[in-house]
Amino acid sequence: MLPQVMSLTQIMYAPHERMAALGLFGILGGLAAVLGPVVGGALISADLFGLSWRPIFLINLPIGLLAIGLALRVLPAGHSERQPKLDIVGTFLVLLLLFSLIFPLIQGRSYGWPIWGFLLMGLSLPIALILARQSRTRMRHDGSALIVPDLFQARAFTVGLATTLMFQIATGGLLFTLALTLQRGVGFSPAEVGLAHVPYAFGASFAIGMLSRKALPRHGPVIISWGAMLMGVGLLFLVLLLKQTDIMASQPWLLAPPMLVMGLGMGLTGGPLPPCTLSEVDVGYAGSASGLLKATQQLGAAIGAAAIGTLFFLIQPEGDMATVHVLHAFMLVAISICVLLAATALLALFIPRNLNIRGKAAAA
């Protein structure tokens, strides 16, 4: 579903207009980020019909049906002038590649890190090479590869994907381990954890919808690096506060400032990344490019939650609920996340500065 939003934005708006459209998308995403943890925490705490955590997934059924109805009613009709065929082999290889990377990371700890898990992750490299060759062959044959190799000739797209992957690994790992820390280390309920994320979501929404839209045309992709570093500063601020466990438990509102700073940094990084990454992409390949971007975002978030979550549990075993051990684990994890954010900031410096993203704001 999400790649279609990115594709429509690519097709319906000129490059310098996309930031405004994506800004609105970011504001709505920020609102959803606020409502998601709050509603999810409330559903878990309510234990509806004795279903425990299951309603947080079941709620997708009515929302999904509503989305289908609205899509049929309001989305523009039309289709591409090109009618590519379904790339079944490419789809299978992509699924196999994602499985070989993600499954061992998610399940490795529970299986005691068996050798087959590392072998499976090692297979991802030859699978990726086979996928690249298959995509080139398919493009020469009928021009309908799932992954269009020509996309990677654009420096902004290639560097943007690498930056996105690094950033999503950091963000996915942060949100997962922070939720565990607030519950196990500070004693928050699931609902309170959701409320604690409200300043983060507000900051991200404001930065994407307002700050990024104004700053990107004036300063270019360098604001991605600023955002990553700001997010790291907010995280270090949060770690220092969490060391004061007693104060946090009695005055949880003190979490709001560092969460807000992290959210602002997240928005300054995550907001400009999509338009910068897609700025040099031919609109004829908007679907493939948007799909790759969203797949990279999801892959990074999954790797972050799995890999950084695994590091968290290695330092603080799941059965060990001692507060001091939980906070110690999060502090060490936070250092690794800061390293990833620094790498994100460094990678973003290689995104070309002369992108076609300058509109009226730059001229003003």
C-alpha positions in Angstrom: 0.0 0.0 0.0 2.7 2.5 1.0 4.7 2.3 -2.3 1.6 3.4 -4.2 1.4 6.6 -2.1 5.0 7.3 -3.1 4.4 6.4 -6.7 1.4 8.7 -7.0 3.4 11.5 -5.4 6.1 11.0 -8.0 3.7 11.1 -10.9 1.3 13.8 -9.8 3.8 16.4 -8.6 6.9 18.1 -10.0 10.1 17.5 -8.1 10.0 20.8 -6.3 6.4 20.3 -5.3 6.8 16.9 -3.8 8.1 18.1 -0.5 4.8 19.9 0.2 2.9 16.7 -0.5 5.2 14.6 1.5 5.0 17.2 4.3 1.3 16.6 4.5 1.9 12.9 4.4 4.4 13.3 7.2 2.0 15.3 9.4 -0.6 12.5 9.0 2.1 9.9 9.7 3.0 11.8 12.9 -0.6 11.8 14.0 -0.7 8.1 13.3 2.5 7.6 15.3 0.8 9.4 18.2 -2.4 7.4 18.0 -0.7 4.0 17.3 1.2 3.5 20.6 -1.5 5.2 22.7 -4.4 3.1 21.2 -2.2 0.0 21.2 -1.2 0.5 24.9 -4.8 1.1 25.8 -5.9 -2.1 24.0 -3.3 -4.2 25.7 -4.2 -2.7 29.1 -7.9 -3.2 28.6 -7.5 -6.9 27.7 -10.7 -6.9 25.6 -12.6 -10.2 25.8 -9.6 -11.8 27.4 -7.6 -11.5 24.2 -4.6 -9.9 25.8 -2.4 -8.3 23.0 -4.3 -9.7 20.1 -6.6 -6.7 19.5 -3.6 -4.6 18.4 -3.5 -6.7 15.3 -7.2 -7.4 14.9 -7.8 -3.6 14.8 -6.2 -3.7 11.3 -9.3 -5.5 9.9 -11.9 -2.6 10.2 -9.2 0.0 9.4 -8.1 -2.0 6.3 -11.7 -2.4 5.1 -12.3 1.4 5.5 -9.1 2.1 3.6 -10.2 -0.1 0.7 -13.5 1.6 0.5 -11.9 5.1 0.5 -9.3 4.1 -2.0 -11.9 2.9 -4.5 -13.8 6.2 -4.1 -11.1 8.9 -4.1 -7.9 7.6 -5.7 -7.3 8.8 -9.3 -8.1 6.3 -12.1 -5.5 5.5 -14.7 -2.6 3.3 -15.5 0.9 3.4 -16.8 1.5 3.7 -20.6 3.9 0.8 -20.1 2.2 -2.4 -19.2 5.0 -4.5 -17.5 4.4 -8.1 -16.9 4.6 -9.7 -13.4 8.2 -10.7 -12.6 7.5 -13.9 -10.8 11.1 -15.1 -10.6 12.3 -11.7 -9.3 9.5 -11.6 -6.7 10.5 -15.1 -5.5 14.2 -14.0 -5.2 13.3 -10.9 -3.3 11.2 -12.9 -0.8 14.0 -15.4 -0.4 16.6 -12.6 0.1 14.5 -10.9 2.8 13.8 -14.3 4.5 17.5 -15.2 4.6 18.3 -11.9 6.3 15.4 -11.4 8.7 14.4 -14.9 9.9 17.8 -15.8 11.5 17.9 -12.4 13.2 14.4 -12.7 14.7 14.5 -16.4 15.7 18.3 -16.9 16.2 18.2 -16.1 19.9 15.3 -18.4 20.8 17.0 -21.3 18.9 20.4 -20.7 20.6 22.1 -19.2 17.5 22.4 -22.4 15.5 24.9 -22.7 12.7 22.2 -22.9 10.1 21.1 -19.3 11.0 24.5 -17.9 10.1 24.6 -20.0 6.9 21.2 -18.7 5.9 22.3 -15.1 6.4 25.5 -15.9 4.4 23.2 -17.0 1.5 21.8 -13.5 1.2 24.9 -12.3 -0.8 24.7 -14.9 -3.6 20.9 -14.5 -3.7 21.4 -10.8 -4.1 23.9 -11.4 -7.0 21.5 -13.8 -8.7 18.7 -11.3 -8.3 20.8 -8.5 -9.9 21.7 -10.7 -12.8 18.1 -11.9 -13.3 16.9 -8.2 -13.2 19.3 -7.2 -15.9 18.3 -10.2 -18.1 14.6 -9.4 -17.6 15.0 -5.8 -18.5 16.8 -6.7 -21.7 14.1 -9.3 -22.5 10.8 -7.3 -21.9 11.7 -4.3 -19.7 9.5 -5.5 -16.8 11.9 -6.5 -14.0 10.7 -6.1 -10.5 13.9 -4.2 -9.6 15.0 -1.9 -12.4 18.9 -1.9 -12.5 19.0 1.5 -14.2 17.7 3.0 -10.9 21.0 2.4 -9.3 22.9 4.6 -11.8 21.4 7.6 -10.1 23.7 8.6 -7.3 21.0 10.2 -5.2 18.9 7.0 -5.3 21.8 4.6 -4.4 23.2 6.8 -1.6 19.6 7.6 -0.4 18.8 3.9 -0.1 22.0 3.2 1.9 21.3 6.2 4.2 17.6 5.1 4.6 18.7 1.6 5.5 21.2 2.8 8.2 18.7 5.3 9.6 15.9 2.7 9.8 18.1 0.2 11.6 18.9 2.9 14.2 15.2 4.0 14.5 13.8 0.4 14.6 16.2 -0.7 17.3 15.7 2.5 19.3 11.9 2.3 19.4 11.9 -1.5 20.3 14.4 -1.4 23.1 13.1 1.9 24.5 9.6 0.4 24.9 11.2 -2.5 26.8 13.3 -0.2 29.0 10.4 2.0 30.0 8.4 -1.0 31.0 11.1 -3.1 32.7 13.4 -0.4 33.9 11.1 2.4 34.9 7.9 0.4 35.5 5.6 2.0 32.9 2.5 0.2 31.8 1.9 -0.3 28.1 -0.5 2.6 28.0 2.1 4.9 29.7 4.7 3.8 27.2 2.4 4.9 24.4 1.8 8.3 26.1 5.6 8.7 26.5 6.0 8.5 22.7 3.6 11.4 22.1 6.3 14.2 22.2 8.5 12.0 19.9 5.7 11.7 17.4 4.7 15.4 17.7 8.4 16.4 17.1 8.7 14.1 14.1 5.4 15.3 12.6 6.3 19.0 13.1 9.8 18.5 11.6 8.5 16.6 8.6 5.5 18.8 7.9 7.0 22.2 8.7 10.8 22.4 9.3 11.9 20.0 6.5 9.6 21.5 3.9 11.1 24.9 4.6 14.7 23.9 5.2 15.2 21.4 2.4 14.9 23.8 -0.6 17.2 26.3 1.1 19.9 24.0 2.6 19.6 20.8 0.6 20.2 17.3 1.8 22.7 18.4 4.5 19.7 18.8 6.8 19.5 15.0 6.9 22.9 15.0 8.6 21.7 17.7 11.0 18.7 15.6 11.9 20.6 12.5 12.6 23.0 14.3 14.9 20.1 16.0 16.7 18.5 12.7 17.2 21.7 11.3 18.7 21.9 14.3 21.1 18.3 13.7 22.3 19.1 10.0 22.8 22.1 10.8 25.0 20.0 13.3 27.0 17.4 10.6 27.5 20.0 8.1 28.7 21.2 10.6 31.3 17.6 11.1 32.6 16.9 7.4 32.7 19.8 6.9 35.2 17.6 8.8 37.7 15.1 6.0 37.9 13.3 7.2 41.0 12.7 10.7 39.6 11.5 9.2 36.3 9.0 7.0 38.0 7.5 9.9 40.0 7.9 12.6 37.3 7.5 10.9 33.9 6.9 14.2 32.2 10.6 14.8 32.3 10.9 12.4 29.4 9.1 14.8 27.2 12.1 17.1 26.3 14.5 14.4 25.1 11.7 12.6 23.3 10.7 15.8 21.6 14.4 16.4 20.5 14.7 12.9 19.2 11.4 13.3 17.3 12.6 16.6 15.7 15.8 14.9 14.7 13.9 12.0 13.3 11.7 14.3 11.2 14.6 16.3 9.9 16.2 13.1 8.7 13.2 11.0 7.7 11.3 13.8 6.0 13.8 14.8 3.4 15.2 11.3 2.7 12.3 10.2 0.4 12.2 13.3 -1.9 16.0 13.4 -2.1 16.2 9.6 -2.8 13.6 9.8 -5.6 14.5 13.2 -7.0 16.5 11.8 -10.0 14.2 8.8 -10.7 12.4 8.7 -14.1 8.6 8.8 -13.4 8.3 5.8 -15.7 10.0 3.8 -12.9 8.2 5.5 -10.0 6.6 2.2 -8.9 9.8 0.2 -8.8 11.7 3.0 -7.1 9.0 3.6 -4.5 8.7 -0.1 -3.8 12.5 -0.3 -3.3 12.5 2.6 -1.0 9.6 1.3 1.2 11.1 -2.2 1.2 14.4 -0.7 2.4 12.6 1.2 5.1 10.8 -2.0 6.3 13.9 -4.1 6.0 15.9 -1.6 8.1 13.3 -1.4 10.8 13.1 -5.2 11.0 16.9 -5.6 11.1 17.1 -2.9 13.8 14.5 -4.4 16.0 16.0 -7.9 15.6 19.7 -7.1 15.8 19.7 -4.3 18.4 17.0 -6.2 20.3 19.2 -9.2 20.3 22.1 -7.1 21.6 19.8 -5.8 24.4 18.8 -9.3 25.5 22.4 -10.5 25.4 23.3 -7.8 27.8 20.1 -8.2 29.9 18.7 -11.7 29.7 15.0 -11.9 29.3 14.5 -13.5 32.7 16.6 -10.9 34.5 14.2 -8.1 35.5 16.6 -6.1 37.7 16.1 -2.4 37.0 19.8 -1.6 37.1 20.6 -4.4 34.5 17.8 -3.2 32.2 19.1 0.4 32.2 22.7 -0.8 31.8 21.6 -2.7 28.7 19.8 0.2 27.2 22.8 2.5 27.8 25.1 0.2 25.9 22.4 -0.2 23.1 22.1 3.6 22.9 25.8 3.9 22.2 25.4 1.5 19.2 22.4 3.5 18.0 24.4 6.7 18.2 27.1 5.1 16.1 24.5 4.2 13.5 23.1 7.7 13.6 26.6 9.1 13.0 27.0 6.8 10.1 23.7 8.0 8.7 24.9 11.6 9.0 28.1 10.7 7.2 26.3 8.8 4.4 23.9 11.7 3.8 26.8 14.0 3.0 27.3 12.0 -0.2 23.8 12.7 -1.5 24.3 15.2 -4.4 23.6 18.8 -3.5 22.2 19.9 -6.9 18.9 18.0 -6.7 15.8 19.2 -8.4 14.0 19.9 -5.2 14.2 23.7 -5.1 11.0 25.6 -5.4 9.7 29.0 -4.4 11.2 28.8 -0.9 14.7 28.7 -2.3 14.0 31.6 -4.6 12.7 33.6 -1.7 
